[in-house]
């Protein structure tokens, strides 16, 4: 992990600044808590460039801008049961040419997870009151002749569909 700009400034101040204490490398490494090689790197960078900012990192540049990343995250936030293919198609209509895989990577970067919605029974407070009233009325009945007293929903097809959901904000599907 890179050193914060505050820590970099502290290294330079403790060694080079005219009002600083002009400590040695080992003492600075103990004060800042970092390695002596890190102290040497930042002091050398200060000597040559007079800058404490990061240099441009190697590797391929990102295919999306910050605004496009925001579009991807907004599309996932605003739609129910959205998948990367749907977001990709919406972006294609807006002339943003990126792959579905890039859409998935950007969603993961923003804290989304691809998971099933949480299934919960569709009971309102009115349903609960009615159920309690029924249970109290049936308390003294002869239950030896009853096989089952249960309500359930049986579906022939799987209606649960995975979607992109923000971590900590699990989608709930009422059944």
N, C-alpha and C positions, 0 to 999 in steps of 0.2 A: 504494500500500500504506500502511496506517495505521502510525503510530508506536507502538512498544511502550510499555507503561505505565512501564517503567523509564526510557526516554528522556524521556517526558513529565515524570516526577518530576524528572529531571536538569535539564530546562529551567527548571522552577519553582524548584528549589533554587538554581541558579546566578544567578537573578535576584531572587527574592522572599524566600527563607528568611532568618531573622534571623542564622543562622550561615554563610550562603552568601557568596560573594565579590561579589555584586551586579554581575555583568557586564552589558554592553549586549547588545542583540539580535544584532548582527553577530558578536560574539565567541562568544556562546552557539551561534549557527548553525554556526560553525566547529568548536567543541568537540564538539557532539552529532552530527555531520554531518547537517544538514537545511537547508531554506531558511529565510530570515528570515521569510517569511510564515507558515510552520509555527510558528516560535517565537512570533510575534505571536498566532496563533490560540490556542495553549495558554496563553499568559499571560493573554489576555483571558478565556478560559474559567475560569481559576483565579480571576481577579478577580471574575467575576460569580457563578459557581456553587460555587466551592471544591471542584471535582471534576475528576478527570482521566480519568474513564471515557467511553466512547463514548456518544453520544446515539443514541436509537432511529433506525434507518435507515428511509428512506421505501420504499414499495413494498408489495406484497402480502405478508402473513405466510405462513409455511410451512404447508402443509396437513398435514404429518406432525410428530410429536413425535420426540424423540431415541430414545425407546423403540421407536417404530414403525420408525425408520430402522435400529435394531439388529435388529429382526425381519426386515426385508428382507435385510440383509447376512447374517444367520444362515441364512436360507432358501437363499441363493445358495451359501454355504459348505458347507452340510450335504448338498446334493443333487448328484447327478451329472447333467450335461446339463440344467440347469434353464434355463428361459426366463422372461421377464418375465410372460408370460401365466399361467404356473403359479403364480408368486409372488403375482400379483394375485388369483387364485382362492383361494389359501390365506388371504390377508388378508381377502377378502370374507367367508369363513366365520367369521373372528374379528371381524366387524363393524368392520373398518377400511376406510372408503370413500375410496379414492384411485384415480387412473387408472393404467393400464399405463405411460403416459408418465412419470408421477411415479416409479413403481417403477424405470424405466430411469434417470432422473435421479439417484435416490438411490444406485443401484448404481455409476454413474460417479463420483459424489462420494466413494464409499468405495474407489475404486481398482479397480473391476472393468472388464473389457473383454468385449465380445461377439465371440467368435472360435471358429474350428474347433478341435477337439482335435488334438493332435499324434499322428500315426500311427506306431507302432513295431511291428516284428515280434514275435510272441509266441514268443520263444526263451528257454528257461531255460538254466542252466549245464549241465544234463544234455544238452540238445539240442546245445549247442556242443561238448561232449566227444564225443558220438556223431558229429557232423559231422566233427570233426577226425580221429577214428579211421577213419571211412569214407574221407576224403580220403587219408590215409596208406596205407590198404589198396589204394586204386585208383590210386595214383601210377604204378605200373608197368604198367597195363593199356593195351590198344590202344584209344585214344580216336578213331581215324579212323572208326569205325562208329557213334559216338554223335552223335545230333542235338542233344539238350539234356539237361541234368541240373539242372533248376531246379524249385522248388516255388513255387507262387503261388496266391493266393486270388482267385477271380473272382466278383464279385457282380453281380446283374442290377439291383439298386436301390442308390441312394446311401444308405448307412447313417451317413455323417458328418453330425452335427447340430451346429449352432452352439449355444453356451451361454455363460453368464456365468462368467468365470473371473477370479480375482484376478491382477493384474499380477505377473509373476515366478513364478507358480505354475501353469504351463500344464498343462491336463488332458491325460493321455496315454491313447490308446485302443490296445490291443494287437490286432493283426490277424493 
